[in-house]
Amino acid sequence: MVVLLLLGLFVGLLSGFFGIGGGTILIPLLLMMGFETKAAIGISVVQMVFSSIYGSYLNNKKGTLDVKMVSIIGTGGFVGALLSGYIAAMLSDRALEILFFAFALFALMRMFFKTHEDAKEKELHYSLLLLIGVILGAFSMTIGVGGSILLVPILVGFLHVPLKKALSAGLFFVVFSSVSGLISHTLEGHIDYASGVVIGLASLVGVYVGIHLKDKVSHATQKRLLVIFYLFVVLYLAKRIFF
């Protein structure tokens, strides 16, 4: 119980600070603790419901959340994530780990591309935003991440959304995808609610601290820390899968 509480605090801190659902770091940690891949994914989905809802509430109070834009992407994410439990049930644990590794590697590589902080923010047609949400929701929730691991680089790199605003948008997207993913994975029997709720409740405290820390650091510092975070995940998964 104590380990799960500390795990929840740590994951919540990262979730709030980086604008992620928490699964990107929670799943590798659960795998290190001996959980099976599908069980780790199920626990991650429960935790994301807690952290994403509370974190988005705090971001909205701070005025960094573009509710309109992300609501469109999030609606697509909700629809796509309904398929996640079915897709995960069809894949082996190794296949899920390789897919998770690919997501983390893409996110890491994307952070090295230069972005123009002063570039004008682009607007996409709502149907394209919806499609992006469907794709991210289906595949990200299949491996137990909320989708922000891909959404944030897309918003920053292609649409020129400021990083802090993109991080808030990424966490809000997780609200839609995680609730839908919870339904889908529950139907497939992948959810350990006891562990998930303990971690999820503890993560709320971490999210509160992470949200406030996020606003205390510069864009450059936040980006460097995000790169280090993704690098850790990629190296661990590479060792687990290939060595």
C-alpha positions, 0 to 999 in steps of 0.5 A, spaced: 500 500 500 505 504 501 509 503 495 503 504 491 501 511 494 508 513 493 508 511 486 501 515 485 505 521 488 510 520 483 506 519 477 501 525 479 507 530 479 510 528 472 503 528 470 501 535 472 508 538 470 509 534 463 501 535 461 501 527 460 496 522 463 501 518 467 501 512 463 508 513 460 512 513 466 507 508 470 507 502 466 514 502 466 515 502 473 509 497 474 513 492 469 519 493 474 515 491 480 513 485 476 506 486 474 504 483 467 503 488 461 495 488 460 495 489 468 499 495 468 495 498 462 489 497 466 492 500 472 494 506 468 488 507 465 484 508 472 490 512 474 489 517 468 482 518 469 484 521 476 490 525 474 487 528 468 480 530 470 483 534 476 489 536 472 485 539 467 481 543 472 487 546 475 489 548 468 483 551 466 483 555 473 490 558 470 487 560 464 492 555 460 487 550 457 484 551 450 477 548 451 474 548 444 480 546 440 481 540 445 474 538 446 474 536 438 480 532 438 478 529 445 471 527 442 475 523 437 479 520 442 473 518 446 470 514 440 477 511 438 479 509 445 472 505 445 476 500 441 482 500 445 480 494 450 479 490 444 485 491 440 489 490 447 486 483 448 488 481 441 495 483 442 501 479 446 504 482 451 511 483 447 507 486 441 504 491 446 511 493 449 514 494 442 508 499 441 509 502 447 516 503 445 515 506 438 510 511 441 515 513 446 521 513 441 517 518 436 515 523 442 523 523 444 525 524 437 520 529 435 522 533 441 529 535 438 526 538 432 526 546 432 520 549 433 518 557 432 516 560 439 513 566 435 510 562 429 503 564 428 498 558 431 495 554 425 488 552 425 485 546 422 478 544 420 474 540 425 474 534 421 481 533 421 482 535 429 476 529 430 480 524 426 487 526 429 483 524 436 480 518 433 487 515 431 490 517 438 485 515 442 485 508 439 492 506 439 494 510 445 489 507 450 491 500 447 498 501 451 495 505 457 497 512 455 492 517 454 495 520 448 498 526 450 505 523 448 503 524 441 498 530 441 503 535 445 509 534 439 503 534 434 501 541 437 507 544 438 511 542 432 506 542 426 500 547 429 505 552 433 501 551 439 506 554 445 508 549 449 505 550 456 498 551 452 500 544 448 501 541 455 495 543 458 491 541 452 495 534 452 492 533 459 485 535 457 485 530 451 487 524 456 480 526 460 476 523 454 481 518 452 482 515 459 474 515 461 473 511 454 479 507 455 476 505 462 470 502 459 473 498 454 478 495 458 473 493 463 469 490 458 475 486 457 477 484 464 484 488 464 482 492 470 485 492 477 481 497 480 484 496 487 491 498 485 488 503 480 484 507 485 490 507 490 495 510 485 489 514 482 487 518 489 495 519 491 496 522 484 492 527 485 496 530 490 502 530 485 498 533 480 497 539 484 504 540 485 506 538 478 501 543 475 504 549 480 511 547 478 510 547 471 508 555 471 515 556 475 520 554 470 522 556 463 519 553 456 527 551 455 527 548 462 521 544 461 523 542 454 529 539 457 526 535 462 521 532 458 527 530 453 530 527 459 524 523 461 522 520 454 529 518 454 529 514 460 522 511 458 525 509 451 532 506 454 528 502 459 523 499 454 529 498 449 533 494 454 527 490 456 525 488 449 531 487 446 536 485 451 
